[in-house]
Amino acid sequence: MATVSAVASSPLHSAHKPDPLRQLGIMSLNGMFDEMDGVAVLKQAKEILPDDLAIVSSFGADSAVLLHMVAQVDVALPVYFLETGKHFAETLTYVETLKQHLGLTNIITLVPDPKDLARFDPNGDLWENDPDSCCHIRKTEPLDAAMEGYGGWVTGRKRYQTKERGVLPHFELTSDDRIKVNPLAYFSDVEVNAYKLKHGLPEHPLFAKGYKSIGCAPCTTIVAEGEDPRAGRWRGLNKKECGIHFDFNGAIAKPMAAEDLTLFKDGAFIADPFRVWTEGDDPASVRYTHIPVTVFLANRDAVLANPHPVGLLVSPGDRVEDVEKDLGRFASVAINFPGFTDGRGYSSARMIVERYGYKGEVRAVGDVLADQIPLMRRCGIEAFVVKHEPTRKALEAGALATVDVFYQPVGKTEVPLGTRPFLRRAV
């Protein structure tokens, strides 16, 4: 099949303004192929970009289809696999299974920079409170560095997977004037599964267990019957992409706007993995949801058996002592302050932290204002969901008032006014 000369007419990696002729060439390419002609798309890409094309594969539930096509075109094409350090063990086994079954000879593993992990994710739990940053250092950064040397790369994305991918073409021109190729763009879920059966392709070990779209283990859950296949990715979060597919249709992997980052923790506003409890939620299966105390007490066994991370919502009137022995089950405890003048949340926070020794995240939600935050911190609250703009600005500027004089001390470090510290006995 002949190549389209307009596509290859300019240097791939030179810094220049977008080339209209090159863009027309991409449009011409997209008009040349049938919707299902994935192998022909891949062959055309290899002709356009000889020795300048790489494959990126997640080795997930549908990856065998694209890699089978790759094997038909050239088993020596470089196939990059992002080993994030957070994959299911079954995925790592599947890499070797497909390599042997398809005869692929050039699978290259990419790993995060150890310095980035040491700096930003020393405990390996960044995914819990900032999944976007976790994806960035474990996926986007390593892949960007590897793809820098290629004029184009091939993905396994498909139109049916998300609304944002609904207009995905076979060929797209990225912002740095490189070519991204999507041979499976027009495949449906039914067609993907039919292709796997037709060619006898090995199934990912987790697929039969209900994992229909498989990424990193902490951020992947089983998909229920009738759910969208990607519903199990970052379930409950305002997140649909890991960030490596940023160029096409600005909504794909679009960074969250500053005003969407409402959780202030460790000195910065970050993406909040938790969502609020809503009517109809199932306490046995929710994920990253603050479950009200009353709901928890009524469904205790179901919540304790729930395999996903969940939080607890404590509101005025709730008896913290009723959940004392189960506090360790929760990844986060949210203290609800429904109004500025309602101070019952301070007592709840102190009981949870000081009396019961809870070590997880304690956050304030509700009417959280700048004047309250220093007092909340004294009671052990370390994270704040802030929607009040002046409070947001004060936090960003580090302009909160401090409490330096104590008439009623908290904990073991505060000294009441008028006493001599060296005479104060430890509690």
C-alpha positions in Angstrom: 0.0 0.0 0.0 1.4 3.4 -0.9 2.3 5.9 1.7 1.0 9.4 1.9 3.9 11.7 1.2 2.4 14.7 3.0 2.7 13.0 6.3 6.4 12.4 6.1 7.3 15.6 4.4 8.7 17.4 7.4 11.2 16.5 10.2 9.4 14.6 13.0 11.2 16.1 15.9 12.0 19.6 14.8 10.5 22.5 16.7 8.2 24.3 14.3 4.7 25.6 13.9 2.0 23.0 13.0 2.2 22.1 9.4 -1.2 22.4 7.6 0.0 20.0 4.8 1.0 17.4 7.4 -2.4 17.8 9.0 -4.1 17.2 5.6 -1.9 14.1 5.2 -3.3 12.7 8.5 -6.9 13.4 7.3 -6.1 11.5 4.0 -4.8 8.6 6.0 -7.9 8.4 8.0 -10.0 8.2 4.9 -8.1 5.3 3.4 -9.1 2.5 5.7 -12.2 0.5 6.6 -13.3 0.7 10.2 -12.0 -2.8 11.1 -8.8 -2.8 9.0 -6.5 -2.8 12.0 -3.7 -4.8 10.4 -3.7 -2.6 7.3 -3.5 0.5 9.6 -0.5 -1.0 11.4 1.3 -1.9 8.1 0.7 1.7 6.8 2.1 3.1 10.0 5.2 1.0 9.6 5.7 2.2 6.0 5.3 5.8 7.0 7.6 5.5 9.9 10.2 2.8 9.1 12.4 2.2 12.2 10.6 5.1 13.9 7.5 3.4 15.3 6.9 1.9 18.8 4.0 -0.1 20.3 2.8 0.8 23.8 0.8 -2.0 25.5 -0.7 -2.4 29.0 -0.9 -6.2 28.6 -4.4 -5.8 29.9 -7.6 -7.6 29.1 -7.7 -6.7 25.4 -4.0 -6.3 24.7 -3.7 -9.7 22.9 -5.6 -8.4 20.0 -3.3 -5.5 19.2 -0.2 -7.6 19.9 -1.5 -10.4 17.6 -1.7 -7.7 14.8 1.8 -6.5 15.6 3.1 -10.1 15.3 1.5 -10.3 11.8 3.3 -7.2 10.7 6.7 -7.5 12.4 7.5 -9.5 15.6 10.6 -7.3 16.1 8.7 -4.0 16.5 9.5 -2.5 19.9 6.7 -3.1 22.4 6.9 -1.0 25.5 5.3 -2.2 28.8 5.0 0.2 31.7 6.0 -1.8 34.8 4.6 0.7 37.3 5.4 -1.5 40.3 1.7 -1.6 41.1 0.5 -4.3 38.6 -1.3 -7.5 39.5 1.0 -10.5 39.6 -1.2 -12.0 37.0 -0.4 -9.1 34.6 3.4 -9.7 34.9 2.8 -13.4 34.1 0.6 -12.5 31.1 3.5 -10.4 29.6 5.5 -13.6 29.4 2.5 -15.7 28.2 1.9 -13.4 25.2 5.6 -13.0 24.4 5.9 -16.7 24.0 2.5 -17.3 22.3 3.0 -14.5 19.7 6.7 -14.8 19.2 7.4 -11.2 20.0 11.1 -10.6 20.2 11.4 -6.9 21.4 9.4 -6.3 24.5 10.9 -3.5 26.5 10.0 -2.8 30.2 9.8 0.8 31.4 10.1 1.5 35.1 9.6 4.7 37.1 12.7 6.8 38.0 13.8 5.6 41.5 14.6 9.1 42.5 11.0 10.2 41.7 9.7 7.3 43.7 11.9 8.2 46.7 11.0 11.9 46.5 7.2 11.7 45.8 6.1 8.2 46.8 8.5 6.9 49.4 5.8 4.8 51.1 4.2 3.6 47.9 0.8 5.0 48.8 0.6 8.1 46.6 -2.2 6.4 44.7 -4.4 6.7 47.7 -4.5 10.5 48.0 -3.2 11.8 44.6 -3.8 9.2 41.8 -3.0 11.7 39.1 0.5 12.3 40.5 1.0 8.6 41.0 0.2 8.0 37.3 2.4 10.8 36.3 5.6 9.5 37.9 4.9 5.8 37.2 3.5 6.1 33.7 3.7 9.4 32.0 7.3 10.3 32.8 8.9 7.0 31.9 6.8 6.8 28.7 7.6 10.4 27.6 11.3 9.7 27.9 11.1 6.5 25.9 8.8 7.9 23.2 11.1 10.9 22.7 13.1 8.9 20.2 10.2 7.9 18.0 8.2 9.7 15.4 5.1 7.7 16.1 3.6 5.2 18.5 0.8 2.7 18.5 -1.9 2.4 21.2 -4.7 -0.1 21.9 -7.4 2.6 22.5 -10.9 2.1 21.2 -13.9 4.4 20.6 -16.3 2.5 22.8 -14.2 2.7 25.9 -15.1 6.3 27.0 -17.2 9.2 25.8 -14.0 11.2 25.3 -12.6 8.5 23.0 -15.8 8.4 21.0 -14.4 10.2 18.0 -10.9 8.6 18.1 -9.4 8.2 14.5 -7.0 5.6 13.3 -4.3 8.3 12.9 -3.8 11.5 15.0 -1.3 14.2 15.0 0.0 15.0 18.5 0.9 18.5 19.8 4.6 17.9 19.1 3.8 16.9 15.5 4.3 13.2 16.0 1.8 10.5 14.8 -0.2 8.4 17.2 -1.8 5.3 15.6 -4.9 3.5 16.9 -5.5 0.3 14.9 -8.4 -0.8 17.1 -10.2 2.6 17.2 -13.4 1.2 15.6 -13.5 -2.2 17.3 -16.5 -2.8 19.6 -16.2 -4.8 22.8 -18.0 -7.7 21.0 -15.6 -7.5 18.1 -12.6 -7.5 20.4 -13.8 -10.7 22.1 -14.7 -12.3 18.8 -11.2 -11.6 17.5 -9.6 -13.2 20.6 -11.8 -16.4 20.1 -11.2 -16.6 16.4 -7.4 -16.5 16.8 -7.3 -18.6 20.0 -5.5 -15.8 21.9 -4.7 -16.4 25.6 -7.0 -14.5 28.0 -5.7 -12.4 30.8 -6.0 -14.5 34.0 -8.1 -11.9 35.7 -10.6 -11.4 32.8 -12.8 -14.4 33.8 -12.9 -13.1 37.4 -14.7 -10.0 36.2 -11.8 -7.6 35.5 -12.7 -6.2 32.1 -10.2 -3.3 31.9 -7.0 -4.0 33.9 -4.5 -1.5 35.1 -2.6 -1.1 38.3 -3.9 -3.3 41.1 -4.8 -0.6 43.7 -6.9 1.3 41.1 -8.7 -1.6 39.3 -11.9 -3.3 40.5 -14.2 -6.0 39.2 -16.8 -4.8 36.7 -20.4 -5.9 37.4 -22.7 -7.4 34.7 -24.0 -4.6 32.5 -21.4 -2.0 33.6 -19.1 -0.2 31.2 -15.9 -2.3 30.8 -13.8 0.7 32.1 -16.1 1.3 35.1 -13.6 -0.6 37.2 -10.7 1.9 36.6 -10.3 4.5 39.3 -13.8 3.7 40.5 -15.5 6.6 42.2 -12.9 9.1 41.2 -13.1 12.0 38.8 -10.5 10.3 36.6 -10.8 8.4 33.3 -7.2 8.3 32.0 -3.7 7.9 33.4 -2.4 10.9 31.5 -0.4 9.3 28.7 -3.0 10.0 26.1 -3.3 13.8 26.4 -3.4 15.2 22.9 -6.5 13.9 21.2 -9.8 15.7 22.0 -8.8 18.0 24.9 -11.0 16.2 27.3 -8.8 13.1 27.3 -6.6 13.1 30.4 -7.3 16.8 30.8 -5.6 17.9 34.1 -8.0 18.8 36.8 -8.6 22.6 37.1 -7.3 24.2 40.3 -10.8 24.8 41.6 -11.5 21.1 41.3 -8.7 20.3 43.7 -10.6 20.8 47.0 -8.6 18.6 49.4 -5.8 20.5 51.3 -3.3 18.1 52.7 0.4 18.3 53.4 0.6 21.9 52.3 -1.1 21.7 48.9 -4.5 21.2 47.2 -4.6 17.8 45.7 -7.1 15.5 43.9 -9.4 13.9 46.4 -9.8 10.2 45.9 -12.9 10.1 48.2 -16.5 10.9 47.3 -19.5 11.6 49.5 -22.0 8.9 50.3 -25.2 9.0 48.2 -28.6 7.4 48.5 -28.5 4.0 46.8 -24.8 3.3 47.5 -24.0 -0.3 48.5 -22.0 -0.4 51.7 -20.7 -3.9 50.7 -19.0 -2.6 47.5 -18.4 1.1 47.6 -14.9 2.3 47.2 -13.3 5.5 48.4 -16.5 6.7 50.0 -17.0 8.2 53.5 -19.8 6.0 55.0 -22.0 7.8 57.6 -21.7 6.3 61.1 -25.4 5.5 61.1 -25.1 3.6 57.8 -22.0 1.8 59.1 -23.6 0.6 62.3 -26.7 -0.6 60.4 -24.4 -2.5 57.9 -21.3 -3.3 60.0 -20.7 -6.8 58.7 -21.1 -5.8 55.1 -18.7 -2.8 55.5 -16.1 -4.9 57.3 -16.2 -7.5 54.5 -16.0 -4.8 51.8 -12.5 -5.4 50.1 -12.1 -1.8 49.0 -10.7 1.3 50.9 -13.5 3.2 52.5 -13.8 6.1 55.0 -16.1 7.0 57.9 -18.2 10.2 58.2 -18.8 11.4 61.7 -21.5 14.1 62.1 -22.7 16.0 65.1 -24.8 13.7 67.3 -22.9 10.5 66.3 -21.4 8.5 69.2 -17.7 8.0 68.3 -17.5 5.4 71.1 -19.9 3.1 69.1 -17.3 2.7 66.4 -14.1 2.7 68.5 -13.1 -0.9 67.9 -13.7 -0.6 64.1 -11.8 2.7 63.5 -8.8 0.8 62.1 -11.0 -0.5 59.2 -11.2 3.0 57.7 -8.6 4.7 55.5 -10.0 8.1 56.4 -12.3 9.7 59.0 -14.2 12.8 57.9 -15.4 15.1 60.7 -18.5 17.0 59.5 -18.8 20.7 60.5 -22.2 21.6 59.2 -21.9 25.2 60.5 -19.3 27.6 61.7 -20.9 27.8 65.2 -21.2 24.0 65.7 -18.1 22.9 67.6 -19.0 19.2 68.3 -16.7 18.1 65.6 -13.7 19.2 67.6 -14.6 16.9 70.5 -15.1 14.0 68.0 -11.7 14.6 66.4 -9.9 14.6 69.8 -11.6 11.4 70.9 -10.7 9.6 67.7 -7.1 10.8 67.7 -6.2 11.1 71.4 -8.4 8.6 73.2 -8.7 5.9 70.6 -5.3 6.4 68.9 -6.5 6.4 65.3 -3.5 6.7 62.9 -5.2 7.3 59.6 -6.2 10.5 57.8 -8.6 12.7 59.8 -10.2 15.4 57.6 -12.7 18.2 58.1 -15.6 18.6 55.7 -18.6 20.9 55.6 -18.3 24.6 56.6 -14.5 24.7 56.8 -13.3 28.3 57.2 -9.9 29.9 57.7 -10.5 30.9 61.3 -11.4 27.3 62.2 -8.4 25.5 60.7 -5.8 26.3 63.4 -8.2 25.0 66.0 -9.0 21.9 63.9 -5.3 21.2 63.6 -4.9 21.3 67.4 -7.5 18.5 67.6 -5.6 16.2 65.2 -7.3 17.1 61.9 -4.7 17.1 59.2 -6.7 17.4 55.9 -9.4 19.9 54.9 -12.0 19.9 52.1 -12.3 23.6 51.3 -14.9 25.2 49.0 -14.7 28.7 50.5 -12.6 30.8 48.2 -11.1 33.2 50.8 -10.1 30.2 52.9 -8.6 28.5 49.9 -6.5 31.6 49.1 -5.4 31.9 52.7 -4.2 28.3 52.7 -2.4 28.7 49.4 -0.6 31.8 50.8 0.2 30.3 54.2 -1.7 33.2 55.7 -3.7 31.5 58.5 -3.7 32.8 62.0 -1.7 30.8 64.6 -2.7 29.9 68.1 0.2 30.6 70.5 -1.5 31.1 73.9 -3.4 28.3 75.5 -5.9 28.5 78.4 -7.1 25.0 77.8 -4.2 23.0 76.4 -4.6 20.0 74.0 -2.4 17.0 74.2 1.0 16.9 75.9 2.9 19.7 74.2 0.7 22.8 74.8 1.4 24.8 78.0 -1.4 26.8 79.6 -0.9 30.5 80.1 0.8 31.5 83.4 2.5 28.1 84.2 6.1 27.2 84.3 6.7 24.5 81.6 9.4 22.7 83.6 7.0 22.0 86.4 4.2 20.6 84.2 3.8 16.9 84.6 3.5 14.6 81.6 0.1 13.0 81.3 
